[in-house]
């Protein structure tokens, strides 16, 4: 995912959330990479397997990370339409 922007990850849900430019773009659970079902990547992911990253989650696409250029393109499109998370209010 080099060249897209600043990439970081954070442990969440007992697994990991991957951020690009501080926007949540991927969820990694049980060694599987999930990407939210969004209209912007629907055509690209039409043949992708789907699954649930954790109990209670909506269905996501499963991203095959072996295809680097494809993954980079998917993450870039998801990052473009994903808003920054709202800052948490201090108590």
N, C-alpha and C positions, 0 to 999 in steps of 0.2 A: 504494500500500500504506500510505498515511498512516493513522494512527489505530489500527493493529494493534499496534504496539510499536516498539522500536528496530530499525531496518533498517540493515544494513551489508553490504558485500561484500568478498571477498578473492580474489585471483588464485590459482587452483588448477587442476591438470590442464592447464595451458596456457590455460585459460579462466577462468570465475568461479563462485564459490559465493556465494549470497545467504543471509544470516542474518537471522532475526527473533528478537529477544530472545536472541541468542547461540546459536540453534538453526539448523542448516542446513536450509533449506526449498526452495531452488531451485538448479538448476545452469544456467548460461548458457553454451552452446557454439555457436560458429559462428552467432551472432545468433538462436539458438533457445532458448526457455526450457523447461526440463525439470523435471518434478515427479515424485518417486518414487511408484511405484504402491503406494498404501496403501488399506486397506479403508475408512477414514473418508471418502475422496473417490471411491470406486469408482462410486457412483451418479451423482455430479456429472460425472465424466469419462468416462462410458460411451461417448459419441460422439466423444471426443477422438482425435486421431491419436497414434500411439505411435512411439517411436524410441529410439535409443541415443545418449546424450550423448557418449560417447567409447569407444574400443576397449576391450573387456573389461567394460564396464558392463552392468548389468541393464537390461531395457527399462523406459522411463519414459513417462509421459504428456507430450505436448507442450501447453504452456499458451499459449493465444492471449491475448496481453497487451492487445489492443484492448478487451476487455470488462473494464473496471476493477473494477466491483462484483463480478463473478464471480471475478476473480483475487484480490481482497481476501478473499473468502469461502474460496477454496481455501487460500490461504496461512494464514489464521487456523486452519482445521481441521488443516492439516499441523503448524503450530506447536504446537497443543494436545497432539498425540500424540507429538511428536518429543522425545526426551530431550536434555538438555544433553550436549555431548561430554565425555568423561572427560578430566580434566586430564592433560597429558603429564608424565611423571616426569622430574625433572632428573637428569642424568648426574653 
